Amino acid sequence: MTTTQEDQNFSLRSIALPAFGPALLFCIGEGAVLPVIALSARDLGASVAVSALIVTLIGLGSWLFNIPASLITMRFGERWAIVGAGAVGALALGAAAFAPQMEHGIWLLAAAMTLVGMSASVFNLARQKYLTEAVPVMFRARALSTLGGVTRIGIFIGPFIGAGVMQFAGISGAYWVGFVGMMAAAALSLTIPDLVAPATSDGGPVVPASTLRNVAASHAGVFLSVGFGILLLSALRASRQVVIPLWADHLGMDATQASLIYGLSGAIDMLVFYPAGKLMDRKGRQWVAVPSTVIMGTALILIPFTGGFVPLLLAALLIGFGNGISSGLIMTLGADFSPDNGRSHFLGIWRFIADSGATGGPVLLSALTAAISLAAGVWATGVLGFAAAAVFAVAIPRLKHRRNY
């Protein structure tokens, strides 16, 4: 793909507000409610197990709706898909705020969380597709890493805003923060410029997009190779969020110490996303894909050897650094291998694979912990990092010609 002068003069600042603003607002809204969902369910009379299930409905809704999300994005376009997803997510959180006043409020809360997950699926896929097509390839990794970083920032600060409002409005205040955040994301998304559809060489209409089945078949090699690495990386990422608090509890630390370690790890995570994206653009995706997974895998292997606050903190910071430099990696690789014709279908399948890993990783950790020990579960999770690194080291250069360059 030839680099034009227009591409070289492109600046991420020119699209920063419409491209990244809605993502920040949406994730602030989501982050505000995540810590209180289980508490809301308990207040409504749900058991601990049912409360945990309701929390997972956001992830399950997102995972199962990835393919329909691709169809919605194709049908309505990126901008209106993003606007609609923000509005639907906001309405769902607004409904959840009224759950305590309903006779069967637990069912309303469960339905609302499922709908939030489905909305997030559409929102995330549509914004990824938009940036893939709006940003020149030479800036792609920086744009998508920034998108990943903005997502992390929103999820990080959302609970603090929610906590502040709850001081005055009770637990429902968090849901109203979520409502405002997602509705503001929908409103700001109206400013996203429409993409200009490319014309064919004879000036005729663009060839219609391939079917989902055709895209799955024609890109099976990518899904089974790089896609498998993405599944492993997603499982690694999701598991690390569980490992740190569990091992802190295993060492007898209180909730404050565990939260401090988790928070500092998250802070490191948010600081390195842009340099990593720049490195991917200039040197190649392998320069981040392999080191990030090796670093996270190594840190997780070390965790069972930690016996106090400081050693666990150092391991957690290493995990945060490894995860931070991989910010946007899954989206970037998905953009690289996605075809011009049928990109929405490709990204829907890609995100389904990634979310499968995110769902399965904690399940693997839980199963091994129950069957053997927590240390064995953590070590197995660390091995996922080395396996992902091996897949990326082999598959990315071998399939380089398949990238959308």
Disulfide bonds with the S-S distance in Angstrom:
none
